[in-house]
């Protein structure tokens, strides 16, 4: 085992075209150390109450899936196929559309690898936070659920890493905004802020990104992969909303305001966007300002923002973190129009209890969802 300790994350992409004769002893783990003032809780009351949290925990046990068995790794993109659907390719504009086909496909390979790499790093962050919550969550059922979520997140790390290495042969470093958000959550000593940051904000971000990928991807394997991840993440968000809605009522007004501001600051990071500025700058010699303007006008970004904030904002309202003090701040961000959307507090047990869908069923869902969003003008 070789472990290399670094002070900061890598800055260069990694290619996975391993040389002939490469062996396990050649592997080197690259680690960055973080410190956190974690305060743990024993819990000596093992009473097994029949609550929503218990039911969500049971669902997690019943609906486990195995990325090595339940995903068809042969059902991926063929050489020369674009990573996004044909109808989206046909509407492509700007400098990317002007590239020769071979160069355009290579750019899109790198662009999707960058996005999936952020999914991968985000899932590692979720795994680390969930493992912290096993120790620091105060109640028995929250500890059990956090333990099951840790395993879910480990599975997500596994499948995204495998997809990047096996399909794209390429992995990009973590985006600085995503890294700062995960650092903020990992290093805070208050366990409920970890819940807020991960279960409400980052998982909300992930669900929007995964749903966008499911609708736009041209790869059947990737659509199936992200759909299974979406099912897990939807349970995680529902758990967070239900648990926090009850707990935050026990805090003082000032404590609630502190958490409301923490959530707002996390939303600001999200709204500033986890955007790939590196590739357009290198391929098209574009300034960061020009890249951000291009992204603002991108139809995929519109759909992503709608999915993101129509989930996060109602959940913040439901748990009581849209206070009178922070509401004007959200108004300046033009996010208050999303508040009245449906939150994840009410649980559709029939939907959560569905058996895992087949790849064919997921493909049909993907087409219907993309058509619906196109009809709504979101695409």
PyMOL commands that set and color helices and strands:
alter all, ss='L'
color gray80, all
select helices_A, chain A and resi 24-26+52-62+86-90+94-98+101-136+140-168+176-187+191-216+220-250+253-271+278-284+288-296+299-318+324-332+336-338+349-352+359-375
alter helices_A, ss='H'
color red, helices_A
select strands_A, chain A and resi 3-6+14-15+29-32+170-171
alter strands_A, ss='S'
color yellow, strands_A
deselect
rebuild
show_as cartoon
